Amino acid sequence: MLTVLNTIVAGLVATLGMSTVMYGIHATGLTNADMVRAIGSLLTKNKRKAMSAGFVTHIISGIMFAFPYAIIISAFPESDVLAPVSLGALLGLFHGFVFSFVMIAMVAENHPLEEYKKAGVSVAIAHIAGHVVYGIIVGLMVFALPISYGFRMNIQ
């Protein structure tokens, strides 16, 4: 039970970290990386009501994705913090590439608000960066908290 609760905490903390990075990228004006509002307005079709819907959706998704991340990361032996953090970063990189492709190919084209229909390479890179940060934080949390799902890889 503690592993499940710690995974929920890891997902929550990692999602908040990812959201902070994404909003930071957006706030600098580099690209439209306001992911929480984009998700919310996809659901509400209204920018004014988007923030709460997007935040709840993003938090729930982040907690759900923490489970496969934690299961994979905790399956590998860790001698120091570098192993789970590196694996988390790699998982985030893969997840970010997949998400960016889906977002550009499907979501942006069908988004109800014009400002989110323009998702190019810069938006994809911002999402990849956010997912890498998410993976790093989950890796740190797996290392720091007792998170183990009973699977262990025997790497010699």
N, C-alpha and C positions, 0 to 999 in steps of 0.2 A: 504493500500500500504506500509506503514511503517513497518508493521508486516512482510510482505514478504521480504522487503529489509533487515530487521534485522535478519531474519532467514537465508538469504543468507550469511550475515556477520558471523553469528554464525557457519554456516557450514564451511565457509572458515577458520575461526580461529581454530575451532575444528579439521579440517583436517590437518592443519599445525601443531597443537599440537600433534596429533596422529602420523604424519609422523616423527616428531622430536623424539618422544619416540621410534618408531620402528627403526629409523636409529641409535639412541643411543644404543639400544639393539644389533643391528647388529655390530656397531663399537666396542663394547666391546668384540666381538668374541664369545658371548654366543651361538648364533644361527644365521642362515641366515635369518634375518628379514628385508632384503632390499626389502620391499614390493613395493615401487614405481618402481624400476627396474624390479622386477618380473612381475608386471602387464604390464609394457611397453614391455618387451621382449616376453610376451605371445602374444601381439598384433603384434609386429614387427618381431618376430622370430630372433632378432639380439640384442645382448647386447649393442653394440655401439650406436644404435639409440633408445634404450629403455627409457632413462631417461625422455625425453620431452613427449613422448607418455604416459608413466606411470604417470607422474606428472599431465598432463591435465586430464587423465581418473580418477585419484584419487581425484582431486579437484572437478570435476563435480559430481562424486559419493558422495563425502562428502557433497556437497551442497544439493543434492537430498535427502540424508538420514536425513539431518537436519530438513526437513519438518515433517516427522512423529514423530521424537523425540520431536520437538518443540510443535506440536499439543498435544501429550500425556502429556508432562511435564506441559504445560500451562493450561491443563484442571484441574489440581489438585491445591487446595488452598495452598498458600505459606505463612507461618508465618515468616520464616527466610530463609536464603540461604541454609540451610541443606536439606530441602525438595526437591527442584528442583535438587540439586547436587546429592543427594542420588538416586532419581528416574532416573536421567541421567546415573549414574553409573550402576544401575540395567539394564536399557535398553542396555547399552554398553556391559554388561556382557552377556546378552542374545544374542545380535547381534554378539558378538565375538565368542560365542560357535557355533552358526549356521554357521557363516562364516568359522570358523576353520574346521568344519566338511565337508563343501562343498569343501573347499580348499584342504584338505587332500584326500577326496574321489574322487574328480573329476579333479580339476585343476592340482595338482602336478603330477598325473599320466600321464597327457596329455601335460605337458609343453614341449615346443620345446628345452629348454636348460637343460642339464643334472644337473646342480647345483641347479635347482629349483624343481627337481623331488623328492628330498629327504626332504619331509615335515613331520617331526615327531611331537612328543609331545612338544618338546621345541619350535618349530615354532608355533604350535597352542597356546601355553601359551603366546608367544610374541604377537600374534594377539589379543588374548583376552585382554591382558594388554593395547594394543593400543586402542582397542574399548572402554574399560572402561574409559580411559583418554578422548577419543572423547566424550562420554556421559557426563562426568563430566563437560567438557568445554561447551557443549551445555546447560547443566543445569545452569551453571553460567551465560551464555549469556541470557537465558530466564529470569533469575532473574534480571539481570542488565539492560536489554533493554526492551522497550515496545513490547513484543511479546505475543499476545493473539489471538487465533482463535475463540473466542466466546463460546467455550465449557467449562463448569465448572462442576466438580464433587462436589456434596454436601455431604461432609463427616462430620459426627457429632462426 
